Amino acid sequence: MANNVRQRGQPTELVAALRKCRPAFVVLALFSMFINMLMLAPAIYMLQVYDRVLGTGSVETLLMLSLIMAGALVVISAMESNRTSITIRIGVWLTEQLGPVLIARSVRARLSGDTAGAQPMRDLAQLQSFIATNGFSLIFDAPWSPVYILLIWLMHPVLGMTALVGALLMIALTVLNNLLTRRETVTANAEQLVATQQVDAAARNAEAIEAMAMLPAIIARWREQNRTAMSALLKGLELGSSVQASTRFVRLALQSGVLGLGALLVIKGELTGGAMIASSILLGRAMSPVELAVGAWRNFLTTRIAYQRIQLLLLQTPAEQPRMLLPAPKGRVDVENLTFVPDAGAAPVLRRVSFAIESGEAVAIIGPSAAGKSTLGRFLVGLGTPTSGSVRLDGFELGDWDRQQLGQHIGYLPQDVELFAGSVRANIARMDPAADDVKVHEAALLAHAHEMIAGLRGGYDCQIGDGGARLSAGQRQRIGLARAVYGTPRLIVLDEPNANLDTAGESALAASLAALKAQGCALAIIGHRPSTLAQADKLMLLQDGAVEAFGPREEVLQRLRDAMANKRRAAEQQETADQPLVPMQR
């Protein structure tokens, strides 16, 4: 199959996208530099008003200083608005870049048993939200706190030492907040993810839940899971709020302490009144990023968890490698020694399966439950990687085909037909908005579903609801068959195609199979019903993942009849041998 191993040192799409944002991050850093430099204006304004204007009584100086201050505030407001606009645009750009990647990886991860569903997209939304908030801007504002403390130190060393001790204390509280809330935040996030998946599963199985009155049990199960999540969340929020309150207390105490110390220094003649007020303003600005960091810490932790989950998905499910476009296949399929062992130490699901399907030929795959039929069908269309062996289409392994090109030449009707919210036309056209209506109509005719579709309200434009909820199981199966034959693919795999069909539906299916064979399609039909076997040229019996019989249909059926007859005779002989002997009467 395709070699999807990520090269050593190659960054994921998430890291690569963030690297492309470096110019924007540089602009944000420049905006933050000018904003923080202009934030000195209030302190300078108070310093000049107290030390110069009040001393000289100059109204002209006060007016000029006020105009300069107003101009600085306008520039600060404009630059903060632009900085926020940049962060919002970065988040939107990341979503546009990574959204398609995560959707593709989520679909592929689902094939490997991953149950995350839409969680990667929720994680991406969390990342976008964090970038657009003040929490992300703190990264650019925090380096300016030492500059403000240095300016306070220049006004007086005692005030500078007080500000430094206060800053270190608030940093210690931030570290303490991380130590106290990290474990609870991670636990709450993981448990909430499981609870959300339970709700998603309940929504997908709404009919069974409602019909069999399973709703109270489902709610009780969710409540138990949610209780664990909420317990961890509550504990983390309570601890975080305590640390945040302590941080606010330290900041207010520091500002008041600096004012008190400044007043004492003014009394001693070591400091001016303006410098006292300016120091208090600078201290508030220096402590602001630290205090905001404590308040936004949970959001930061949640974003980091989301980032790690996205990274893990991208690392575990690398992108498909680009492949050379091959000539359109004619439809010959060769399966060679196909073996699949799901886990180390587990029993093989498929054991050295080998057979071939010629163009225009139909092979029926039969066998008892858990024989590996559906697994074989999935490998025939390239879903998953076998442990050993290969599946070849026109001589090339399925992994050697470009996935997009291969999909155009493959039709697949899974055992559980899943349709998408939208119109009948969109579902038949495989959700391609640029699909040709003529091809859609041809597919419906080939699947003998045209008359059934005509009876729907709206016909081909009928909105079928999420998962085809407004259709019967038989209607969904026939539309699924039309989707499988759309574009006349060369290889078509049908898993229990008549499971939900009535007599008319089975007749339509038989006619469809005959037409597909006439067009040269290679067909693999998984099923048991006689109507399915009647269209097969060859028959394959799977037993415990191994091929027990394969060959022309009538030949294999005769072998099965002979085997059953032999078993019946053996059972009768054994029953006769087990009967007790009756003594003769005189």
C-alpha positions as CSV (number, residue, x, y, z in Angstrom):
1,M,0.0,0.0,0.0
2,A,1.0,3.7,0.0
3,N,4.0,4.7,1.9
4,N,2.7,7.4,4.3
5,V,5.6,7.5,6.7
6,R,6.6,11.0,7.6
7,Q,10.2,11.9,6.8
8,R,12.4,12.5,9.8
9,G,12.4,16.2,10.8
10,Q,9.6,17.1,8.4
11,P,7.2,19.4,10.2
12,T,3.5,18.7,10.3
13,E,1.0,20.9,8.4
14,L,0.2,22.7,11.7
15,V,3.8,23.6,12.4
16,A,4.3,24.6,8.7
17,A,1.2,26.8,8.8
18,L,2.4,28.5,12.0
19,R,5.8,29.1,10.4
20,K,4.1,30.8,7.5
21,C,2.6,33.2,10.1
22,R,6.0,34.4,11.2
23,P,5.8,37.7,9.2
24,A,2.5,38.4,10.8
25,F,4.0,37.6,14.2
26,V,6.8,40.1,13.5
27,V,4.2,42.8,12.7
28,L,2.4,41.9,15.9
29,A,5.7,42.3,17.8
30,L,6.2,45.7,16.2
31,F,2.7,46.9,17.0
32,S,3.2,45.7,20.6
33,M,6.5,47.6,20.9
34,F,4.9,50.8,19.8
35,I,1.8,50.3,22.0
36,N,4.0,49.6,25.1
37,M,6.2,52.6,24.3
38,L,3.1,54.8,24.0
39,M,1.8,53.4,27.2
40,L,4.5,55.4,28.9
41,A,2.6,58.5,27.9
42,P,0.1,58.4,30.9
43,A,3.1,58.1,33.4
44,I,5.0,60.9,31.7
45,Y,1.8,63.1,31.6
46,M,1.3,62.7,35.3
47,L,5.0,63.3,36.0
48,Q,4.9,66.6,34.0
49,V,1.5,67.8,35.4
50,Y,2.6,67.3,39.1
51,D,6.2,68.5,38.7
52,R,5.9,71.2,36.1
53,V,2.3,72.4,35.6
54,L,1.3,72.6,39.3
55,G,4.6,74.2,40.1
56,T,4.5,76.9,37.4
57,G,0.7,77.3,37.0
58,S,1.2,77.3,33.2
59,V,-2.2,76.7,31.5
60,E,-0.5,76.6,28.0
61,T,1.8,73.8,29.2
62,L,-1.1,71.8,30.6
63,L,-3.0,72.3,27.3
64,M,-0.1,71.2,25.2
65,L,0.6,68.1,27.4
66,S,-3.1,67.2,27.3
67,L,-3.2,67.4,23.5
68,I,-0.1,65.2,23.3
69,M,-1.7,62.8,25.7
70,A,-4.9,62.7,23.7
71,G,-3.0,62.0,20.5
72,A,-1.0,59.2,22.2
73,L,-4.3,57.6,23.4
74,V,-5.8,57.8,19.9
75,V,-2.7,56.1,18.4
76,I,-2.8,53.4,21.1
77,S,-6.4,52.7,20.4
78,A,-5.9,52.5,16.7
79,M,-2.8,50.2,17.0
80,E,-4.6,47.9,19.5
81,S,-7.5,47.7,17.1
82,N,-5.2,46.8,14.2
83,R,-3.3,44.3,16.4
84,T,-6.6,42.6,17.3
85,S,-7.6,42.6,13.6
86,I,-4.3,40.9,12.7
87,T,-4.8,38.1,15.3
88,I,-8.3,37.5,14.1
89,R,-7.1,37.2,10.5
90,I,-4.3,34.8,11.6
91,G,-6.9,32.6,13.3
92,V,-9.2,32.6,10.2
93,W,-6.3,31.9,7.9
94,L,-5.2,28.9,10.0
95,T,-8.7,27.5,9.9
96,E,-8.9,27.9,6.1
97,Q,-5.5,26.2,5.8
98,L,-5.8,23.4,8.3
99,G,-9.6,22.7,8.1
100,P,-9.4,20.6,4.9
101,V,-6.3,18.8,6.2
102,L,-7.9,17.9,9.5
103,I,-11.1,16.7,7.8
104,A,-9.1,14.4,5.5
105,R,-7.0,13.1,8.3
106,S,-10.1,12.6,10.5
107,V,-11.7,10.5,7.8
108,R,-8.6,8.4,7.4
109,A,-8.1,8.1,11.1
110,R,-11.6,6.8,11.4
111,L,-10.8,3.9,9.1
112,S,-8.1,2.9,11.6
113,G,-10.6,2.9,14.5
114,D,-10.1,6.4,15.8
115,T,-13.4,7.7,17.4
116,A,-12.5,11.4,17.7
117,G,-14.9,12.3,15.0
118,A,-15.2,16.1,14.7
119,Q,-13.0,16.7,17.7
120,P,-10.0,17.9,15.6
121,M,-12.2,20.6,14.1
122,R,-13.3,21.7,17.6
123,D,-9.6,21.7,18.6
124,L,-8.9,24.0,15.6
125,A,-11.7,26.3,16.6
126,Q,-10.1,26.5,20.1
127,L,-6.8,27.4,18.6
128,Q,-8.4,30.1,16.5
129,S,-10.3,31.5,19.4
130,F,-7.1,31.7,21.6
131,I,-5.2,33.5,18.9
132,A,-7.9,36.1,18.6
133,T,-8.1,36.8,22.3
134,N,-6.0,38.9,24.7
135,G,-4.3,35.7,25.9
136,F,-2.2,35.5,22.7
137,S,-1.4,39.2,22.8
138,L,0.1,38.7,26.3
139,I,3.0,36.8,24.6
140,F,4.1,40.1,23.0
141,D,3.3,42.3,26.0
142,A,5.0,40.2,28.7
143,P,8.6,41.1,27.6
144,W,7.9,44.7,28.3
145,S,7.2,44.2,32.1
146,P,11.0,44.3,32.9
147,V,11.3,47.6,31.0
148,Y,8.6,49.2,33.2
149,I,10.3,47.8,36.3
150,L,13.6,49.3,35.1
151,L,12.0,52.7,34.7
152,I,10.6,52.5,38.2
153,W,14.1,51.6,39.4
154,L,15.5,54.7,37.7
155,M,13.0,56.8,39.6
156,H,14.2,55.3,42.9
157,P,15.9,52.0,43.7
158,V,13.6,51.4,46.7
159,L,10.5,51.6,44.4
160,G,12.3,49.4,41.8
161,M,13.2,46.8,44.4
162,T,9.6,46.7,45.6
163,A,8.3,46.3,42.0
164,L,10.8,43.5,41.3
165,V,9.8,41.6,44.4
166,G,6.2,42.0,43.6
167,A,6.7,40.8,40.0
168,L,8.6,37.7,41.2
169,L,5.8,37.0,43.6
170,M,3.2,37.2,40.9
171,I,5.2,35.0,38.6
172,A,5.4,32.5,41.5
173,L,1.7,32.6,41.8
174,T,1.4,32.0,38.0
175,V,3.6,28.9,38.3
176,L,1.6,27.8,41.3
177,N,-1.6,28.2,39.3
178,N,-0.1,25.9,36.6
179,L,0.9,23.3,39.1
180,L,-2.5,23.3,40.9
181,T,-4.8,23.4,37.8
182,R,-2.9,21.5,35.1
183,R,-3.9,18.0,36.1
184,E,-7.6,18.9,36.7
185,T,-7.7,20.8,33.4
186,V,-6.3,17.9,31.4
187,T,-8.6,15.4,33.2
188,A,-11.7,17.6,32.6
189,N,-10.8,18.1,28.9
190,A,-10.4,14.3,28.3
191,E,-13.6,13.4,30.2
192,Q,-15.6,16.1,28.4
193,L,-14.3,14.7,25.1
194,V,-15.6,11.2,26.0
195,A,-18.9,12.7,27.1
196,T,-19.2,14.6,23.8
197,Q,-18.5,11.4,21.8
198,Q,-21.3,9.6,23.8
199,V,-23.7,12.4,22.7
200,D,-22.6,12.1,19.1
201,A,-23.1,8.3,19.2
202,A,-26.6,8.8,20.7
203,A,-27.6,11.2,18.0
204,R,-26.4,8.7,15.3
205,N,-28.5,5.9,16.9
206,A,-31.6,8.0,17.7
207,E,-34.0,5.4,16.2
208,A,-32.8,2.5,18.2
209,I,-32.6,4.6,21.4
210,E,-36.2,5.9,21.0
211,A,-37.6,2.5,19.9
212,M,-36.2,0.5,22.7
213,A,-36.5,3.2,25.4
214,M,-32.7,3.4,25.9
215,L,-32.7,7.1,26.5
216,P,-32.7,7.0,30.4
217,A,-29.8,4.6,30.3
218,I,-27.9,6.8,27.8
219,I,-28.5,9.9,29.9
220,A,-27.4,8.1,33.0
221,R,-24.2,7.0,31.3
222,W,-23.6,10.5,30.1
223,R,-24.3,11.9,33.5
224,E,-21.8,9.6,35.1
225,Q,-19.1,10.6,32.6
226,N,-20.0,14.3,32.8
227,R,-19.9,14.2,36.6
228,T,-16.3,13.1,36.5
229,A,-15.5,15.9,34.0
230,M,-17.3,18.5,36.0
231,S,-15.7,17.4,39.2
232,A,-12.2,17.9,37.8
233,L,-13.3,21.2,36.1
234,L,-14.9,22.5,39.3
235,K,-11.8,21.7,41.3
236,G,-9.5,23.4,38.7
237,L,-11.7,26.5,38.5
238,E,-11.9,26.8,42.3
239,L,-8.1,26.5,42.7
240,G,-7.6,28.9,39.8
241,S,-10.0,31.5,41.2
242,S,-8.1,31.3,44.5
243,V,-4.8,32.0,42.9
244,Q,-6.3,34.7,40.7
245,A,-7.8,36.4,43.8
246,S,-4.4,36.2,45.4
247,T,-2.8,37.7,42.3
248,R,-5.2,40.6,42.3
249,F,-4.5,41.2,46.0
250,V,-0.8,41.2,45.4
251,R,-1.2,43.7,42.6
252,L,-3.4,46.1,44.5
253,A,-1.2,45.8,47.6
254,L,1.9,46.6,45.4
255,Q,0.3,49.7,43.9
256,S,-0.8,50.9,47.3
257,G,2.6,50.0,48.7
258,V,4.4,51.9,46.0
259,L,2.2,54.9,46.6
260,G,2.9,54.7,50.3
261,L,6.7,54.3,49.8
262,G,6.6,57.1,47.2
263,A,4.8,59.4,49.7
264,L,7.4,58.6,52.3
265,L,10.2,59.3,49.9
266,V,8.5,62.6,48.9
267,I,8.3,63.6,52.5
268,K,12.0,62.9,52.8
269,G,12.7,64.9,49.7
270,E,14.1,62.0,47.8
271,L,11.3,61.9,45.2
272,T,8.9,64.3,43.6
273,G,5.1,63.9,43.7
274,G,4.9,63.4,39.9
275,A,7.4,60.6,40.1
276,M,5.4,59.0,42.9
277,I,2.2,58.9,40.7
278,A,4.1,57.9,37.6
279,S,5.7,54.9,39.5
280,S,2.3,53.7,40.5
281,I,1.0,53.9,36.9
282,L,4.1,52.1,35.5
283,L,3.8,49.4,38.2
284,G,0.2,48.7,37.1
285,R,1.3,48.4,33.5
286,A,4.2,46.1,34.5
287,M,1.9,43.8,36.5
288,S,-1.0,43.7,34.0
289,P,0.4,41.0,31.8
290,V,1.1,38.7,34.7
291,E,-2.4,39.2,36.2
292,L,-4.0,38.6,32.9
293,A,-1.9,35.5,32.4
294,V,-3.3,34.0,35.6
295,G,-6.8,34.7,34.5
296,A,-6.3,33.3,31.0
297,W,-4.2,30.3,32.2
298,R,-7.0,27.7,31.8
299,N,-7.7,28.9,28.3
300,F,-4.0,28.6,27.6
301,L,-3.9,25.0,28.9
302,T,-7.0,24.1,26.9
303,T,-5.4,25.5,23.8
304,R,-2.2,23.6,24.4
305,I,-4.1,20.4,24.8
306,A,-6.0,21.1,21.6
307,Y,-2.7,21.9,19.8
308,Q,-1.1,18.6,21.1
309,R,-4.2,16.6,19.9
310,I,-4.0,18.1,16.4
311,Q,-0.2,17.4,16.3
312,L,-0.8,13.8,17.3
313,L,-3.4,13.3,14.6
314,L,-1.2,14.8,12.0
315,L,1.8,12.7,13.1
316,Q,-0.2,9.4,13.3
317,T,-2.0,10.0,10.0
318,P,0.5,11.5,7.6
319,A,-0.6,12.9,4.3
320,E,-1.0,10.8,1.1
321,Q,2.1,10.9,-1.0
322,P,1.6,12.3,-4.5
323,R,1.3,9.6,-7.1
324,M,1.8,9.5,-10.9
325,L,-1.5,9.4,-12.7
326,L,-1.9,6.0,-14.3
327,P,-4.0,5.1,-17.4
328,A,-7.7,4.5,-16.8
329,P,-8.1,0.9,-15.6
330,K,-9.9,-1.8,-17.5
331,G,-11.1,-3.5,-14.4
332,R,-8.9,-6.7,-13.7
333,V,-8.4,-7.3,-10.0
334,D,-5.8,-9.6,-8.6
335,V,-5.7,-10.5,-4.9
336,E,-2.4,-12.3,-3.9
337,N,-1.9,-13.9,-0.5
338,L,-3.9,-11.3,1.3
339,T,-3.5,-11.6,5.1
340,F,-4.7,-9.3,7.8
341,V,-4.0,-9.5,11.5
342,P,-5.7,-6.6,13.4
343,D,-3.4,-6.7,16.5
344,A,-0.3,-8.4,17.6
345,G,-1.2,-11.8,19.0
346,A,-4.8,-11.7,17.6
347,A,-6.2,-14.3,15.2
348,P,-5.9,-13.4,11.6
349,V,-9.1,-12.1,10.0
350,L,-7.9,-13.0,6.5
351,R,-5.5,-15.8,5.7
352,R,-3.6,-15.8,2.4
353,V,-6.6,-15.0,0.3
354,S,-5.9,-15.2,-3.4
355,F,-8.3,-14.9,-6.4
356,A,-8.9,-12.7,-9.5
357,I,-11.8,-10.9,-11.0
358,E,-11.8,-10.3,-14.8
359,S,-13.3,-7.2,-16.4
360,G,-17.1,-7.9,-17.0
361,E,-17.1,-10.7,-14.4
362,A,-19.0,-10.9,-11.1
363,V,-17.7,-12.8,-8.1
364,A,-20.0,-13.6,-5.2
365,I,-18.3,-13.8,-1.8
366,I,-20.2,-15.9,0.7
367,G,-19.5,-17.4,4.1
368,P,-20.7,-17.5,7.7
369,S,-20.7,-14.5,9.9
370,A,-17.3,-13.2,11.0
371,A,-15.7,-15.1,8.1
372,G,-13.9,-11.9,6.9
373,K,-16.2,-11.0,4.0
374,S,-16.7,-7.3,4.8
375,T,-13.0,-6.9,5.7
376,L,-12.0,-8.4,2.3
377,G,-14.5,-6.0,0.6
378,R,-12.8,-3.0,2.4
379,F,-9.4,-4.1,1.2
380,L,-10.7,-4.5,-2.4
381,V,-11.4,-0.7,-2.5
382,G,-8.2,0.3,-0.7
383,L,-9.5,0.9,2.8
384,G,-6.7,0.0,5.1
385,T,-3.4,-1.7,4.8
386,P,-3.1,-5.5,4.9
387,T,-0.5,-7.2,7.1
388,S,0.8,-8.9,4.0
389,G,-0.2,-9.6,0.4
390,S,-1.6,-7.2,-2.1
391,V,-4.6,-6.1,-4.1
392,R,-3.9,-5.1,-7.7
393,L,-6.0,-3.2,-10.2
394,D,-4.7,-3.6,-13.7
395,G,-1.4,-4.9,-12.3
396,F,-0.8,-1.9,-10.0
397,E,-1.2,-2.2,-6.2
398,L,-4.0,0.0,-5.0
399,G,-1.5,2.0,-2.9
400,D,0.4,2.9,-6.1
401,W,-2.7,4.7,-7.5
402,D,-3.4,8.4,-6.8
403,R,-6.2,8.2,-4.3
404,Q,-8.3,10.8,-6.1
405,Q,-7.9,9.1,-9.4
406,L,-8.5,5.6,-7.9
407,G,-11.8,6.8,-6.3
408,Q,-13.2,7.8,-9.7
409,H,-12.8,4.2,-10.9
410,I,-14.2,2.5,-7.8
411,G,-17.8,2.0,-6.6
412,Y,-18.5,0.9,-3.1
413,L,-21.7,0.1,-1.3
414,P,-20.9,-0.6,2.3
415,Q,-23.0,-2.9,4.5
416,D,-24.2,0.2,6.5
417,V,-25.2,2.8,3.9
418,E,-24.3,6.3,5.1
419,L,-25.8,9.2,3.1
420,F,-25.1,12.9,3.7
421,A,-27.5,15.8,4.4
422,G,-28.4,17.3,1.1
423,S,-30.3,16.4,-2.0
424,V,-30.6,13.0,-3.7
425,R,-28.7,14.4,-6.7
426,A,-25.8,15.5,-4.5
427,N,-25.5,12.1,-2.8
428,I,-25.6,10.2,-6.1
429,A,-22.9,12.6,-7.5
430,R,-20.7,11.9,-4.5
431,M,-21.2,15.4,-3.2
432,D,-19.5,17.0,-6.2
433,P,-21.1,20.4,-6.8
434,A,-19.8,20.5,-10.4
435,A,-21.3,17.1,-11.3
436,D,-23.0,16.6,-14.6
437,D,-26.7,16.1,-14.3
438,V,-26.6,13.7,-17.2
439,K,-24.2,11.4,-15.3
440,V,-26.4,11.6,-12.2
441,H,-29.4,10.5,-14.3
442,E,-27.5,7.7,-16.0
443,A,-26.3,6.4,-12.6
444,A,-29.9,6.4,-11.3
445,L,-31.1,4.5,-14.4
446,L,-28.2,2.0,-14.1
447,A,-29.1,1.4,-10.5
448,H,-32.8,1.2,-11.5
449,A,-33.6,3.9,-8.9
450,H,-35.0,6.5,-11.3
451,E,-38.6,5.6,-10.8
452,M,-38.2,5.4,-7.0
453,I,-36.5,8.9,-7.0
454,A,-39.3,10.3,-9.2
455,G,-41.8,9.3,-6.5
456,L,-40.0,11.4,-3.9
457,R,-41.2,14.9,-3.1
458,G,-38.8,17.1,-5.1
459,G,-37.4,14.2,-7.1
460,Y,-33.6,14.5,-7.5
461,D,-33.7,17.7,-5.5
462,C,-35.4,16.1,-2.5
463,Q,-33.6,16.9,0.8
464,I,-33.0,13.6,2.5
465,G,-31.9,14.9,5.9
466,D,-28.8,14.0,7.9
467,G,-27.8,10.4,7.1
468,G,-30.8,10.0,4.8
469,A,-33.2,10.1,7.8
470,R,-36.2,10.9,5.6
471,L,-35.7,7.8,3.5
472,S,-36.5,4.1,4.2
473,A,-33.6,1.7,4.5
474,G,-34.4,0.3,1.1
475,Q,-34.4,3.7,-0.5
476,R,-31.1,4.6,1.1
477,Q,-29.6,1.3,-0.2
478,R,-30.8,2.0,-3.8
479,I,-29.5,5.6,-3.7
480,G,-26.2,4.2,-2.3
481,L,-26.1,1.8,-5.2
482,A,-26.6,4.7,-7.7
483,R,-23.7,6.5,-5.9
484,A,-21.6,3.4,-6.3
485,V,-22.2,3.2,-10.0
486,Y,-21.9,6.9,-10.7
487,G,-19.4,7.6,-13.5
488,T,-19.4,3.8,-14.4
489,P,-16.4,2.8,-12.3
490,R,-14.4,-0.2,-13.4
491,L,-14.4,-2.0,-10.0
492,I,-17.5,-2.2,-7.9
493,V,-17.8,-3.8,-4.5
494,L,-21.3,-4.4,-3.0
495,D,-21.6,-5.5,0.6
496,E,-25.0,-7.1,1.2
497,P,-26.6,-4.9,-1.5
498,N,-30.0,-6.5,-1.1
499,A,-30.2,-6.6,2.7
500,N,-33.0,-4.0,2.8
501,L,-34.7,-4.6,-0.6
502,D,-38.1,-6.0,-1.3
503,T,-38.9,-8.2,-4.3
504,A,-39.1,-5.3,-6.7
505,G,-35.8,-3.9,-5.3
506,E,-34.1,-7.3,-5.8
507,S,-35.3,-7.5,-9.3
508,A,-33.9,-4.0,-10.0
509,L,-30.6,-5.0,-8.4
510,A,-30.3,-8.1,-10.6
511,A,-31.0,-6.0,-13.7
512,S,-28.4,-3.4,-12.5
513,L,-25.7,-6.2,-12.0
514,A,-26.4,-7.6,-15.5
515,A,-26.0,-4.1,-17.0
516,L,-22.8,-3.4,-15.1
517,K,-21.3,-6.7,-16.3
518,A,-22.2,-5.8,-19.9
519,Q,-20.3,-2.6,-19.5
520,G,-17.2,-4.4,-18.5
521,C,-17.2,-3.7,-14.8
522,A,-15.5,-6.0,-12.3
523,L,-18.0,-6.9,-9.6
524,A,-17.4,-8.3,-6.1
525,I,-20.8,-9.0,-4.4
526,I,-20.9,-10.0,-0.7
527,G,-24.1,-11.7,0.2
528,H,-26.2,-14.8,0.7
529,R,-29.5,-14.5,-1.1
530,P,-30.1,-16.5,-4.2
531,S,-30.9,-13.3,-6.2
532,T,-27.3,-12.2,-5.6
533,L,-25.7,-15.6,-6.5
534,A,-27.8,-15.8,-9.7
535,Q,-25.8,-12.9,-11.2
536,A,-22.4,-14.3,-10.2
537,D,-20.0,-15.9,-12.7
538,K,-17.8,-17.2,-9.9
539,L,-18.4,-18.1,-6.3
540,M,-15.9,-17.8,-3.4
541,L,-16.6,-19.4,0.0
542,L,-14.7,-17.8,3.0
543,Q,-14.4,-19.8,6.2
544,D,-12.5,-18.3,9.2
545,G,-10.7,-15.9,6.9
546,A,-9.5,-18.5,4.4
547,V,-10.8,-19.4,0.9
548,E,-12.5,-22.8,1.2
549,A,-13.7,-22.9,-2.4
550,F,-13.4,-20.7,-5.5
551,G,-14.4,-21.3,-9.1
552,P,-17.4,-21.1,-11.5
553,R,-20.6,-20.7,-9.7
554,E,-22.3,-24.0,-10.6
555,E,-19.1,-26.0,-9.9
556,V,-18.8,-24.5,-6.4
557,L,-22.5,-24.8,-5.6
558,Q,-22.3,-28.5,-6.6
559,R,-19.3,-29.0,-4.3
560,L,-21.2,-27.4,-1.5
561,R,-24.2,-29.6,-2.2
562,D,-22.0,-32.7,-2.2
563,A,-20.4,-31.6,1.1
564,M,-23.7,-31.0,2.7
565,A,-25.0,-34.4,1.5
566,N,-21.9,-36.2,2.8
567,K,-22.4,-34.5,6.2
568,R,-26.0,-35.5,6.3
569,R,-25.2,-39.1,5.5
570,A,-22.5,-39.1,8.1
571,A,-24.9,-37.7,10.7
572,E,-27.5,-40.4,9.8
573,Q,-24.9,-43.1,10.1
574,Q,-23.8,-41.8,13.4
575,E,-27.4,-41.6,14.7
576,T,-28.0,-45.3,13.6
577,A,-24.8,-46.4,15.3
578,D,-25.8,-44.7,18.5
579,Q,-29.2,-46.4,18.7
580,P,-29.4,-49.3,21.3
581,L,-29.9,-52.9,20.2
582,V,-33.3,-54.3,20.9
583,P,-33.3,-58.1,22.0
584,M,-35.4,-60.4,19.9
585,Q,-38.7,-61.7,21.4
586,R,-39.3,-65.5,21.6
